[in-house]
Every structure is written in structure tokens, then in C-alpha cells.
Amino acid sequence: MKKLLLAFSFCFFLLNSYSQIANQPSDLMVCDDDNDGYAEFDLTITEPEVLGSQSSLDFSVSYHETQTDAIIGDYPIASLYVNIVPNMQVIYIRVEDLSSGSVATTSVNLVVNLTPETTVISDYEICEINSDGYAEFDLTTKNAEVLNGQNPALFSVSYYASVVEAELQMNALPSPFTNYTNPQTIYAAITDNSTGCFSTISFDLVVNEAAQANPDLQPIVYQQCDDNAETDGDPSNDSSQFDLSVLDFQILDGQDPSVYTLSYFATLVDAEIGVNPLPTLYQNTINPQVIYARVENYFGCYDIAEATLMVTPIPYLSVEDTILCVDESVTIDTGLSSDDYAFLWYVDGFIISGESLPTLTINSPGVYTVQVIDIQGCGIVTTEFLVTELPCPDADSDGVDDSEEDINNNGNLDDDDTDDDGIPNYLDDDDDGDNVSTEDEIAELSGRNSSGTHPFVDTDNDMIENYLDDDDDGDGVLTIDEDYNNNGDPTDDDTNSNMIPDYLEAAVALSLESLHKLSFKLYPNPAKDMVTVTLSQNILNTTDISLIDIQGKTINIPKREFNSTVELDVSALNSGLYFVQLRSGNNIITEKLVVE
């Protein structure tokens, strides 16, 4: 009977509850200061929305943890309520008509929103020279550190002068911002753009006195003199040990060394980070080498300056005694630059007035002296050499003495005929028959060495002098065939207008046929007895194979020809460098051969 009565009463209650309205309120949201999922809610905030146009004088509002409690009116909860379900909990609201006792219910979601994460923020320090304690700070540069990995598209950052302003989110500081105390504490607020929840964190703005490296900005070069210039080869490989502490005075430039620490680095990146400092005694790795000096004060302010380590060779001269032919002149070249050295020339102990260049043209014999002074302070070198005047017969007036035109060194000038034109070389002013006179082919250099010989000119570095070489640039096209304007003179042909005659420039070969068909291999090389020449294809019928000595003279040796190989018997030859030459039409390929 009690169960039936209770059921009837409950139904009657439900029917009566429809005589008033309990509106659905918006979610009640708070920000979780400690991000544990729990927070205190003021439930009364929902009343205006729940009652709507109904007067709070006519209706009572209560809050319950269950729907049943809300309907019956049991166990109302306090209006200041801490959720018992983390992050989101449903609370049920009972609206009762005070005059009739009629009831209506609704619910509200209690939502606990997380606040943005915070971390310790480093102070924002600025280094200024001659600082007055005030500086302009770009606060936005701290945003990434403040967010600490949180998405900047979802969170915003603002800065405030006080914690109250940060909590109220009012009077945000502009950026850039000039501090008004030093140091000055400011407060960063991180706001979740979707929930409006925010967190605050503070850090200091600090203006420190800056460090300076080489304040006068003068180029700093630390030079060591190298006394191994003759054997070092490439100057960029020259190295020496440098005491880097020698640079301290120039880097500080009068600043108190007790206030700063100095360190040196091989790269700018290392200097900026302050890692991998160089030892005080340091061997350069390239010449010249730029290193980086870091000057740092106790504030942590630093500045970086460049310094150049340079190894400078002590002047080295190798000037030989020289032959001067009667009625000729000879030019002595030190091979040094007037940009780096000063020069004084003497003859028989007397200074030669007006001569201060690296070269000296001599037209009389005597004992000559050249004094070379290193402009950068790496010493003075004096060299003496003898110039002897001798008659130098030159029957064909081609600039090569008759004695030098004995190519085979047998004492007989009449059997030396390089171009096989029936005229001995000593009477022929074009020894290789390429239509370029011998005089022109040795004109790139002047003077004679201590043996009295002419200069050795070899454009294609095949060890055959140009005046004996009928392909001076080694491009496979005979010099005589590089007369592209067909006027009988190859010296005036300059197809690409770069002031270099085509016959001396391998890049220009207008009549050159494909040479890839002409190729061969030599083995063994070096050789003592037999040398096998292997051709790329069977072209023996159209190819001549010759052996040439270092003077350009063709040597007759026994040889046997097979299908695609030729065997050369070099057993009777003296040890030295020779050249195996393949010729097919106007095309020539030459390979070096060493005979042991």
C-alpha cells in the first residue's frame, strides 16, 4: 500500500512540476589554478538564467548531485561547491514555486578548464656600451620561452608591469618597451584563446654594461715569418705556432684586463656559443687563417672580433749566374712581387740608380747583386750573381744559339733537322715547320740561364719545346693547321678574341676531328725492354707510331705490329723520359714513357 501511495504521489508531483519553468543554464566554467581537475563553483551564478522572467521572490532554487535528489528536494548542496567528479560534473537544479509547491528541474555542467602551463623564465638581459640603465626591450622575443612549446596559435602572451594588472589583464605593456627601473620585474600572462583561462609568470628586465672587442675596429693581423718558403710549396699550407695571448692587448685596446675574460675560436659559431676554445699556443691550419676572439665580462655580456693569423715567407731568391751574348741583353727576374717586397740592384758594388723593380734588364757583364726587403718585416735577403759576356753564334738568327741546335748532341749540326725539310735546324728559322718562327716561339720569355741556353718554353707541358713542337698547345691540331684565316701565319689567329693565339690555346681547335677514336695504352710503364702499345681499335693502317726523345727528336727503334697492338723494343735506350706519339691525319696523341 505504501509503495502504491508513493508512486501516486510521485506522479502527482511530476504533473504539478509543469506549472513553473526551470531554464537550462549555460555551462558553468572555472579555471583550474593547480590543474588537478577540481575547483570551487558559485552555483548561484546560474539563477538568473535558470529563472528567466520568473521572480526569485516567488521561487526557490536549490542544487543537487543527483536527479532524484533534485526532484524530491533531498540533500541540497551549498552554493559554493567543489566538484567531486574531475574536470566536468553535472549538477541538478530544483525550482520550486513558493506559493503552490510546484517543482521543475534542470541541470548545469560544471566545467573545470585547465590553465596554461608555465615554466621558469630567464631574465631578459640587454648589454649596452656606456649604459645608463635604460634600454628598449622587444618583449615579443620572449614569447617562445614563455609558451614553452605550447602552440602560439592556441595561446596568446601579454606583458604587464604588475601582478595585479596581469591578473586583471589590463594595461598591457607595448613592445618594444623601455624599462623605468633597472632591474625591472614584469609579468607575462599566457591566455588560452578558447577558454580565456590564463597563467602568469614573472621575469626581470636587466640592462648590463656591454663588453667590447677591438673597440677601434682596426684590422688585426698576427704575422709569423716562415723561413721554409723554398720547400713549403703552396703558401696556403704554410703554418707556424702562434701565441694567441699576444693578441690580448689589441683585442682589449686599453680596457682593464681584470674585468674581462678572453678566448679564441676557429669559427664564428663556436665563438658565439663559447665552445671549443683554441689553445693559447696554436698552430694555424690554413694560411692565412681568420680566428675569432670573444671578450666577456662578469655580466655575461660578450663581443667578438676577428683576427688574422698569417705566415709570411722570408724572401727566397734563386738567381743563377747568367750568360750575356754580345750585342744582346738579358732580363733577370726575381719572381717576387713589388706589392710584398722592395728591391735594390747593384753592379760591381755600386747601386744602380732608378732600378727598384723585381726585374732588371742587363746589357753589360759584371758582378750583380739584388737586395730584397720584405715590406712586412720578414727580413732582407741579398743575392750575388755573375753575368759573363760571350759570343753566341746564331747562324739563322732565330734566338737559339747554333750550339743548342745540336739536338742529338753528337757535335754535328748538319744532321739535326726536326721538320725533315732538308735544312739543318741551325740554318732553319722554323725548326718544326709549323709556320711560326723559332724566334716567336721562344719570345714568351727572355734571357739565358747559366748554361747560356735560351729559355725553355713549352705551352702544353709535353716536355717538347715549342720551337721543336708542331702542336704547341697539345690540342691534336697541328700548329700549321691553326691558320684559320689562311694567310700563312698562325700567330695572328685569335678566334675567341682573348689575346691568346689559337695555336697556343687548346680550347680552340676548329679543325679538330674526333679524337676519341684515337686512344691507346702503354704497359709496362716504366719499362726496361719491351713496351706494348694497345690501340682502342684496329687503326694500324692509318696510324703512325713514333718514339720521341725529350729534345723532340724521333728515335728509330725495333717494333712489331699485330692486330691491335704494337711492341716497341726500348732495351737499347738510355734511361730517361720519352714520348710515344700516335698520329692519324692531323690528329696527334702523345703519352709519356719512362725508360729505366
Residue, then its C-alpha position, 0 to 999 in steps of 0.5 A: m500500500k505504501k509503495l502504491l501511495l508513493a508512486f501516486s504521489f510521485c506522479f502527482f508531483l511530476l504533473n504539478s512540476y509543469s506549472q513553473i519553468a526551470n531554464q537550462p543554464s549555460d555551462l558553468m566554467v572555472c579555471d583550474d589554478d593547480n590543474d588537478g581537475y577540481a575547483e570551487f563553483d558559485l552555483t548561484i551564478t546560474e539563477p538568473e538564467v535558470l529563472g528567466s522572467q520568473s521572480s526569485l521572490d516567488f521561487s526557490v532554487s536549490y542544487h543537487e548531485t543527483q536527479t532524484d535528489a533534485i526532484i524530491g528536494d533531498y540533500p541540497i548542496a551549498s552554493l559554493y561547491v567543489n566538484i567531486v567528479p574531475n574536470m566536468q560534473v553535472i549538477y541538478i537544479r530544483v525550482e520550486d514555486l513558493s506559493s503552490g509547491s510546484v517543482a521543475t528541474t534542470s541541470v548545469n555542467l560544471v566545467v573545470n578548464l585547465t590553465p596554461e602551463t608555465t615554466v621558469i623564465s630567464d631574465y631578459e638581459i640587454c648589454e649596452i656600451n656606456s649604459d645608463g640603465y635604460a634600454e628598449f626591450d622587444l618583449t615579443t622575443k620572449n614569447a617562445e620561452v614563455l609558451n614553452g612549446q605550447n602552440p602560439a596559435l592556441f595561446s596568446v602572451s601579454y606583458y604587464a608591469s604588475v601582478v595585479e594588472a596581469e591578473l586583471q589583464m589590463n594595461a598591457l605593456p607595448s613592445p618594444f618597451t623601455n624599462y623605468t627601473n633597472p632591474q625591472t620585474i614584469y609579468a607575462a600572462i599566457t591566455d588560452n584563446s578558447t577558454g580565456c583561462f590564463s597563467t602568469i609568470s614573472f621575469d626581470l628586465v636587466v640592462n648590463e654594461a656591454a663588453q667590447a672587442n677591438p673597440d677601434l675596429q682596426p684590422i688585426v693581423y698576427q704575422q709569423c715569418d716562415d723561413n721554409a718558403e723554398t720547400d713549403g710549396d703552396p703558401s696556403n699550407d704554410s703554418s707556424q705556432f702562434d701565441l694567441s695571448v699576444l693578441d690580448f692587448q689589441i683585442l682589449d685596446g686599453q680596457d682593464p684586463s681584470v674585468y674581462t675574460l678572453s678566448y679564441f675560436a676557429t669559427l664564428v659559431d663556436a665563438e658565439i656559443g663559447v665552445n671549443p676554445l683554441p689553445t693559447l699556443y696554436q698552430n694555424t691550419i690554413n694560411p692565412q687563417v681568420i680566428y675569432a676572439r670573444v671578450e666577456n665580462y662578469f655580466g655575461c655580456y660578450d663581443i667578438a672580433e676577428a683576427t688574422l693569423m698569417v705566415t709570411p715567407i722570408p724572401y727566397l731568391s734563386v738567381e743563377d749566374t747568367i750568360l750575356c751574348v754580345d750585342e744582346s741583353v738579358t732580363i733577370d727576374t726575381g719572381l717576387s712581387s713589388d706589392d710584398y717586397a722592395f728591391l735594390w740592384y747593384v753592379d760591381g758594388f755600386i747601386i744602380s740608380g732608378e732600378s727598384l723593380p723585381t726585374l732588371t734588364i742587363n746589357s753589360p757583364g759584371v758582378y750583380t747583386v739584388q737586395v730584397i726587403d720584405i715590406q712586412g718585416c720578414g727580413i732582407v735577403t741579398t743575392e750575388f750573381l755573375v753575368t759573363e759576356l760571350p759570343c753566341p753564334d746564331a747562324d739563322s738568327d732565330g734566338v737559339d744559339d747554333s750550339e743548342e741546335d745540336i739536338n742529338n748532341n753528337g757535335n754535328l749540326d748538319d744532321d739535326d733537322t726536326d721538320d725533315d725539310g732538308i735544312p739543318n735546324y741551325l740554318d732553319d728559322d722554323d725548326d718544326g715547320d709549323n709556320v711560326s718562327t723559332e724566334d716567336e716561339i721562344a719570345e714568351l720569355s727572355g734571357r739565358n740561364s747559366s748554361g747560356t741556353h735560351p729559355f725553355v718554353d713549352t705551352d702544353n707541358d709535353m716536355i717538347e719545346n715549342y720551337l721543336d713542337d708542331d702542336d704547341d698547345g697539345d690540342g691534336v691540331l697541328t700548329i700549321d693547321e691553326d691558320y684559320n684565316n689562311n694567310g700563312d701565319p698562325t700567330d695572328d689567329d685569335t678566334n675567341s678574341n682573348m689575346i691568346p693565339d689559337y695555336l697556343e690555346a687548346a680550347v680552340a681547335l676548329s679543325l679538330e676531328s674526333l679524337h676519341k677514336l684515337s686512344f691507346k695504352l702503354y704497359p709496362n710503364p716504366a719499362k726496361d725492354m719491351v713496351t706494348v702499345t694497345l690501340s682502342q681499335n684496329i687503326l694500324n693502317t692509318t696510324d703512325i707510331s713514333l718514339i720521341d726523345i725529350q729534345g723532340k727528336t724521333i728515335n728509330i727503334p725495333k717494333r712489331e705490329f699485330n692486330s691491335t697492338v704494337e711492341l716497341d723494343v726500348s732495351a737499347l735506350n738510355s734511361g730517361l723520359y720519352f714520348v710515344q706519339l700516335r698520329s692519324g691525319n692531323n690528329i696527334i696523341t702523345e703519352k709519356l714513357v719512362v725508360e729505366 
